[in-house]
Amino acid sequence: MVPANLSGKADSEGKRHSMCCGFSLPLEICVTAAADLLTTPLNALHIELGARMVPFAGYSMPVQYQGPGMGLVAEHHHTRNAAGLFDVSHMGQLCLSGPDAAAAFESLMPVDVMGLGVNKQRYGLLLNDEGGIIDDLMFVNRDVANGGDIFVIVNGACKHGDLAHIQERIGRRCTITPQFDRALLALQGPQAVTALQRLLPGVEKLVFMTGMPATWNGADLYVTRSGYTGEDGFEISLPAHAADAFARALLAQPEVKPIGLGARNSLRLEAGLCLYGNDIDTTTTPVEAGLNWAMQKVRRTGGARAGGFPGAAKILAQLDGASPAQRLRVGLVALERVPVREHVDLHNDAGQKVGEVTSGLLAPTADQPVALAYVQAEYAPAGTRLNAIVRGKAVPMTVSALPFVPNRYHRG
């Protein structure tokens, strides 16, 4: 996530996939009846705008929009060049409060929670006792030390399990308040700040991974400068009753168009960001996933706060080389114009399987087939040549540095 959270995520217990316009979408679309689906506060607006709706994480969600200048590729390019509005209200929002909330939350993750400044945001990883990733998330310190809270956003398909896990582990140490009824919008792209500051003056002062409270037409909002595309942008938490009007106000800005899950997936993959259920899950550790940067030094080496998180012995041994990870997540670029999708096997020159693709598509901005994969550690260095076996044919690929398209976060 860029990390950012980290939405458009698949359910780790059963990945089902949809092919649409050449893109492979990790959507839960095969077994959920339409009548059983939940809807977001923007459901009527999506239908009005001509969205193609699909089941995703138990919700009816827009995968793309119809009409001139719309569709997966056009929506992708519009976000890269202007500003795209995403409905991510299926995500889970919750608040942790109380004097012990920061320390309690830190006990669940290999992440520095206690040292996070007020209105600062951080990427986090909920772990199981074997060091596997239960979920990735974003959290903000809204002055928890002085009666505020830690505001957490988790993946939609995981939110009920995450809530149960957090309540079981630290429910006696802090107050956990789910806010699953709130809406969440993401405005992403280089012109996002231009559009949003017309509605919320002051957001232009934010830098990447910071947040602020705001008010719009009497509704209380919380805005962070973050997202899941590799572009500058914002995520806006707001009451459900205000979501439709606020979304329409954003769409009235000349820079903004609605964007669906299809482009969200291609944008995050070009940015090298993990998709929960595809690229990370309970079988992968943060080290295997290449997320060492998300584990701050204070939790890794020396001092009273090092370790102490689930799976710490295994993860710290992988970090210090005592027991190195046997497989690693890598980026791959195909040397032929053949899209390489998830679950495709990767072979070495001797024809031995040495890895598997977890996400892949023909990237619109990079204009080449790209993928994320897990490979045996010896094949992880950049420049290594591997063969993806696509319908029985070997497609040559090269291990590549991430991201595939440079990130453009606003760091001030």
Buried (B, 14 or more C-beta within 10 A) or exposed (E): BBBBBBBBBBBBEEBBBBEBEEBBBBBBBEEBEEEEBBBBBBBEBBEEBEBBBBBBBBBBBBBBBEEEEBBBBBBBBBBBBBBBBBBBBBBBBBBBBBEBBBBBBBBBBBBBBBBBEBBBBBBBBBBEEEBBBBBBBBBBBBEBEEEBBBBBBBBBBBBBBBBEBBEEBBEEBBEBEBBBEBBBBBBBBBBBBBBBBBBBEEBEEBEBBBBBEBEBEEBEBBBBBBBBBBBBBBBBBBBBEBBBBBBEBBBEBEBBBBBBBBBBBBBBBBBBBBBBBBBBBBEBBBBBBBBEEBBBEBBBEEEEBBBEBBBBEBBBBBBEEEEEBEBBBBBBBBBBEBBBBBEBBBBBEEEEEBBBBBBBBBBBBBEBBBBBBBBBBEBBEEEBEBBBBBEEEBBBBBBBEBBBBEBBBBEE
